[in-house]
């Protein structure tokens, strides 16, 4: 059975370059697109894309619906299917405009990759995501060991994520020169820090407690004063693996190298929460924690704008729409408080909402 088609490989490469350079898509998105294309080619046995017909799209949808997740054994989620089909739809729409394909493909045939409206609603529905409380995170930090450099690093990593809300990709690429303990901030410089959309911004430490800040600052001081590391060395270095006494590979201190991927970060989080018998919360969930905390602490639109900006959001509505979901218990509490009141200042409320809308348009 053919494992690849030369023409397909060439045009796929051109499309992925287009997504990266012209559309400025993130590497993770490009990998997802490549995976979707590979799935389709596996189904068609690497048939030439020039021979694409809408019936292939219809049959492929059925095939995806019948597939199972290899890890869970359950059917593929509607969300996974929808993402794959959208990738393929975009690819074949683009392909139908390319030389050598334009005369062979119909632009409208890509529409057959659409899910039904019902399945699309299921796939795109927003569902509550588990979010740790600050108290739970502090409980984890209190239980984490700190007897050696690896344990100190792991504890400081979780404290740092709560302190800054930094994404794991940025965390893995930060160096000591990006942190300023005296003024309490990190500088996420997109020239050498892997930030989302390559944005450069400053994150001041969120007011989550001096105990959390001390764990991180003690770690940075340890790196500089005790290990004698310099500005170009990583804040969170990778683990040194060596052959131990039993002739087996085992961790033995730290390497002066950045993590190559974010997988070690997620592993540290999993182990830390498992240790205290709490469900696993990934690093990104800490950003939701900070948004909920900010909604309680901020009392003016300007304060919440600053809070949002500290997370790297140019538009405050991104914070509200993507992270600002109110937990159901809090939702009930708020609505119970908002009973009709003759003293309610509707004019003030209208002005606040108006300012937020204007701010969103400007940003």
N, C-alpha and C positions, 0 to 999 in steps of 0.2 A: 504494500500500500504506500502511495506517495506521501512523504512527510512534509513536503513543502513545494511551492510552485515559484519558480524564479521571478516571474513577472509580479506575482502577488507580494513577494518579499520586497521588491524594489518600490512598489507603490505604497506599501505599508510604511516603509522607512520614510518615504517622502511625507506621508501624512503625519507621522509622529513628530517629525522635524517641524512641520507646519504648526502642530499643536503646541510644541515647546517654544518656538521662536516667534511665531506670529500671534498665536492666541495666549501666549505666556502662561500656559498651564503648568501646574506643579508636577514634580516627578511622580508623585503617588497617583495623580490623575492619569498621566501618560501610561504608567504601568497598568492601571485598570483598563484603559482603552486597548492596550496591547493584549491583555488577557481576554477581553471580549472578542477581539478579532481572531485570536487563536482558537477560542471555543467554536466560533462559527466555521473556521476552516477545518477543524477536526470533524465537525458534523458533515460538511460537504466533501470531505476527503480531499481537501486542498484544490477544489475545482477553481479554474481561472475566474477571477472576479469579473472579467468581461462577459461571462456567461450567466451573470446573476439575473434571477427572475423573481418576481414578487412571491411566487409559490414557495421559493426557498425560505423566505422570511416567515411565511405562515407556518411552514413545517418546523422551522427552527424554534419558533415560539412554543409549539407543542412539545418539542424535544426538551427544551429548558424546563418547562412545567413538570416534566416527568423525571427530571434529574434530582439527585439527593446531595446534600452537603456531605462531603467525605468525612468530616470530623464529627458531625452530630448524627448522621444517618437519616436526618429529617429532610423533607422536600426543600428545595431552594426557596428562600423567602421571596415574596413579591417585590421587595425592595431590591434584592440582588438581581432578579430577572429584569426589572425595570431599568436599572443602571446599565446592564449589558446591552439591552435592546436600544437604549438611547445612544450608547456609544456606536452601535452598528448603524443606526439611522443617520447619525451625523457623518459617519464615514462614507456611506453610500451616496448621501446628498453631495458631499464634497467630490467623491469619485466621479459622479455623473457630469461634473463640469471640467474634468481633466482631459487633456489631449489623449487620443487613443481609446477613451472610454465614453466620451460625450455622445458618439454616434451609436454606441452599443447599449447604453443604460438610460432608463427613464428616471428623471428626478423624482417623480411622484411615487415610484415603486418603493422608495425608502419608507413611505408612510405605513407600509404593511408591517413594519417592526413595532408599531404602536401596540401597547396593551389595551385591553378594553377599558372604558372609563371607570368601571367598577374596580378593576384590579389596579388601575393607576391611583385611584383614591386610597386604596388600601396600602399601596407601596409608598405613597408620599405623605400618609397621615403622620402627624407629629404625636409621638407617644412620650409619656413621662420617662425621663432617664434617671437612674439612681445617682444621687449627689451626696457626698459625705458632708457631715457637719464639721465645723471647726473643732468642736469638742471631740468628735471621733478621731480626727487627724491628730490632735494633741495627745489623745490616748495612745495612738500608734507610736508617736514619737517617744513618749514616756517609756514604752515597753521595749523599744529597739536597743540592742546592745551597742556598746561603744568602746570595746576593748582593744581594737586594732584599727589600722588605717582604713581597711575596707569597710568595717562597721561604721566608723566615723563618717566616711563618704556617703554611705547609704542613708544614714540618719540625716545628714546635712542636705541630701538630695530631696527628701520629702519635705523638710522644713523650707528649703528654697522654693519649691514648687508652690507651696502655700503662701510664701512671702511675696512672690512675684507673679504667679499665674503664668509663667513662661511655658511655651509649648515644648514638648520633649525634644523636638528637632533642634530648637534653639539652645536648650539646656545642654545637649550633647556637644554643641560646637562652641560654647562660651569659653573664653580664656580669662585668666586672672586680671588682665588689663581692662576687662569690660565691667569690673565691679568696683564701686566706690563705697567703702564702708563708712567713711567719715560723713558723707552726705546721704548715705542710705539709698543707693540706686544701682541699677545695672544699665549699661548702654548697649542696646541690641543693634549693633552696627551690621547692616546687611552685606557689607563687603566681606565679612568673614564669619558672621553668625547666620545660621540657616533659619531666617524668619519667614513667616508666611507672606507670599507675594513680594518677598525681598524688601519689606518695609524696614526703615531705620527709625527707631524711637527709643526713648528713655523710660524705664519702668522704675518708679520709686517703690520702696518696700511698703506693702499694704499694712495697715495697722491691725495685725492679727495677734499681737502680743510680743512683749520683749523676750519671752522665753523662746519663741520660735526664731526671732531674729538672732538671738545669742547662739543658738545651735549652728546657724549658718556662718555667722561672723567668726566664731571660734574655729570653724573648719578652715576658713580662708586664712586666718592668722596662723593656724597649724601648718598649712601648706607653705606659707611664706617664711615663717620664723624657724620652724622645726625641720621641715623637709627642704628648705632653701630653694623653693621653686620660684621661677620668674614670671614676668608679665605674659609671656607667650605660652606658658604651660596651661593645660586645661583646668577649669574649676572642678570638674568631675571626670577624673582620668579613668581609663579602662583598667581592668584587673590583669595583673601579671600572672600568667599560668606557667608553672614549671613542674618538672618531674620530682615528686616527693620521695620520701624514704622507702615507700612501698612500691617504687617504680611505677607510680601512676601520676597522671597529670592532676595538679591541685592548685588552688589560688595561693599566691605568695606575694602579697603586697600590691603596689600600684605601678603602672607604666606611665611615663610622661607623654601619653598619647590620648587624643580624644577618642571617644567611642565612635566606631564607624557607622553604627546603626542605633536606633532607639530601642531595640529589643531588650538590652540589659536594663534599661530604665524601667520598662514595664515589668520585667521579672522581679526587680527589687520591690516595686510597689505590691506585686502579688504576694510575695513572701512576707512583707511587713504587715499587711492586713490579715493574712492567714494566721500569723503568729498570735494575734489577739482575737481570732475567731470572728472577724468581721468580713462581710462580702468584699470582693475585690473592687476597688475603685481605681480606674486608670488615671494617668497624670492629667489628661484633658478635663476630667470631671472636676478638678480643683478650680478650674476657671468658672464653672457654674457655681461652685461654693462661694467664690469671691464676688460674683455678681449678686447672688442672693444676700450676701453680707452687706454689699454696697447699697442695695435697695433699702435695707434697714437703717444704715448709718447716714446716708446722704439725705439732706433735708431741702436742698435747692437744686434746680436744673444744672447750675454751674458746677456744684459738687459732683453730681452724677456724671456730668460730661468729663470732668477731670478723672473720675474713677474709670470710666469707659476708655478714655485716652491712655490711661496707664496700662490697660490690657492690650493696647495696640490697635484699638478700633478708631478709625477716623470718623465714623458715623455713629452717633450715640444710639441710633435705632438698631444697629447691628447688635449691640449689647442687649437691647430689649427683646428683639425678635428671635435671636439665636440662642441667647443664654438666660433671658430674664423670665423664664416660666415660673409662675408662683406655685409652690407645692399645694396640693389639694387641701391639706389641713389649714394652711395659712390662708388659702383662698376663702374657705368657709368662715374663718375668723374675721377677715377683712369685711366680707359682705355682711356679716352679722353686725358689724360696727356701723356700717353705712346706712343706718336707718334715716328716714326723712327728718330733717332738722331745719328749723326756720333760720338758724344762724349760719347755715352753710354758705360759704363765700363762693358762689358760682363764678363770679367775675374773675376772682383770683385763679380759680382752677382753669378757666378758659385761657387766661393769659399764659399760665405755665405750659399748657398743652400747645398753644400757639408758638411759644418760643422753642419748644422741642421740635416741632415740625419745621420751622424756619432753619433751625440749627442742622437738621437732617439734610435739608436741601442744599445748604451752603457747603456741607462736608461731603 
